[in-house]
Amino acid sequence: MSAARGDEVELLVCTTCRRDAPDGAEAARPGAVLHDALMSHGLPENVRLKPVECLSNCAAGCTIVLRGPGRWTYVYGNLDASLVTVVAEGAARYRDAADGLVPWRERPEHFRRNCIARIPPLEAPE
């Protein structure tokens, strides 16, 4: 079963990763900052933003997930609030790919270089 082009997809943003400031004081959590920036920037139609707790990818910086029914799921890392436009563009391309498989050359450059994992759909045939 494949999803229809333009169906709603989810953009999950890990909001619990943390970095400490050099003087030992806690700095803003980069994922929470990215989530807030995405809320302010706005996302393409049918892309639902959702904050989530730890995605266990702290070594690869701030992490997001793009997922949807009948689609491949992608995990991307090394993100921050300066890449909000890149994330929005990548989410739109993902939404428009019926199976979630955006052709390599059509993915934003950051997504090409920072893909942590891709996971087949639950409904994938054996």
C-alpha positions as CSV (number, residue, x, y, z in Angstrom):
1,M,0.0,0.0,0.0
2,S,1.4,3.4,-0.9
3,A,0.4,6.8,0.4
4,A,-1.3,9.3,-1.9
5,R,0.8,12.3,-3.0
6,G,0.2,15.2,-0.6
7,D,-1.2,13.1,2.3
8,E,-0.4,14.4,5.7
9,V,3.1,13.5,7.0
10,E,4.8,14.1,10.4
11,L,7.9,16.1,11.1
12,L,9.2,15.0,14.5
13,V,11.8,17.2,16.2
14,C,13.8,15.9,19.2
15,T,13.5,18.7,21.8
16,T,15.5,17.1,24.6
17,C,19.1,17.2,23.3
18,R,21.2,19.6,25.3
19,R,24.5,21.4,25.2
20,D,26.2,23.1,28.1
21,A,27.6,26.6,27.8
22,P,31.4,26.8,28.3
23,D,31.0,28.2,31.8
24,G,28.9,25.2,32.9
25,A,25.5,27.0,32.6
26,E,22.8,25.2,30.7
27,A,22.3,26.6,27.2
28,A,19.1,26.4,25.2
29,R,18.3,23.0,23.9
30,P,19.0,23.1,20.1
31,G,16.1,20.9,19.2
32,A,13.7,23.0,21.2
33,V,15.1,26.1,19.4
34,L,14.6,24.4,16.0
35,H,11.1,23.3,16.9
36,D,10.2,26.9,17.9
37,A,11.8,28.3,14.7
38,L,9.8,25.8,12.6
39,M,6.6,26.9,14.3
40,S,7.4,30.6,13.6
41,H,8.5,29.9,10.1
42,G,5.6,27.7,9.2
43,L,5.6,24.5,7.3
44,P,4.1,23.4,4.0
45,E,0.5,22.3,4.0
46,N,-0.1,18.7,5.2
47,V,3.2,18.6,7.2
48,R,2.4,18.3,10.9
49,L,5.1,19.4,13.4
50,K,5.5,17.3,16.5
51,P,8.0,17.7,19.4
52,V,9.3,14.4,20.8
53,E,11.6,13.4,23.5
54,C,15.0,11.9,23.0
55,L,15.7,10.2,19.6
56,S,18.9,8.7,21.0
57,N,21.1,10.4,18.4
58,C,22.9,13.0,20.5
59,A,26.2,12.4,18.8
60,A,24.8,13.6,15.5
61,G,23.4,16.9,16.8
62,C,19.8,17.9,16.7
63,T,17.7,15.2,15.0
64,I,14.4,15.1,13.0
65,V,12.3,12.4,11.6
66,L,10.0,12.5,8.6
67,R,7.3,9.8,8.5
68,G,3.9,9.0,7.1
69,P,1.6,6.1,6.5
70,G,2.8,3.8,3.8
71,R,6.0,5.7,3.4
72,W,9.7,5.1,4.2
73,T,10.7,7.0,7.4
74,Y,13.9,9.1,7.4
75,V,16.0,10.3,10.3
76,Y,18.3,13.3,9.7
77,G,20.8,14.8,12.1
78,N,23.2,17.8,12.6
79,L,20.4,20.3,12.3
80,D,19.9,23.7,14.0
81,A,17.5,26.6,13.7
82,S,19.6,28.2,10.9
83,L,18.4,25.4,8.7
84,V,14.7,26.0,9.1
85,T,14.1,26.7,5.4
86,V,16.1,23.5,4.5
87,V,13.9,21.4,6.8
88,A,10.7,23.0,5.4
89,E,11.8,22.3,1.8
90,G,12.8,18.7,2.7
91,A,9.5,18.1,4.4
92,A,7.6,19.3,1.3
93,R,9.6,17.1,-1.0
94,Y,9.0,14.1,1.3
95,R,5.3,14.9,1.5
96,D,5.1,15.0,-2.3
97,A,6.9,11.6,-2.7
98,A,4.1,9.0,-2.5
99,D,6.3,6.4,-0.9
100,G,8.6,8.9,1.0
101,L,11.5,8.1,-1.3
102,V,12.7,11.5,-2.6
103,P,15.2,11.1,-5.5
104,W,18.7,11.8,-4.3
105,R,19.3,14.9,-6.4
106,E,16.0,16.4,-5.3
107,R,16.8,16.2,-1.6
108,P,18.2,19.3,0.1
109,E,22.0,19.1,0.3
110,H,22.0,18.9,4.1
111,F,19.6,15.9,3.9
112,R,21.9,14.2,1.4
113,R,24.9,14.5,3.8
114,N,23.2,13.9,7.1
115,C,20.8,11.0,6.7
116,I,21.1,8.8,9.9
117,A,18.7,6.1,8.8
118,R,15.9,5.2,6.5
119,I,13.3,2.7,7.8
120,P,10.8,0.8,5.6
121,P,7.1,1.3,6.1
122,L,5.3,-1.0,8.5
123,E,3.1,-2.0,5.6
124,A,6.0,-3.0,3.4
125,P,5.5,-6.3,1.6
126,E,7.9,-9.1,2.6
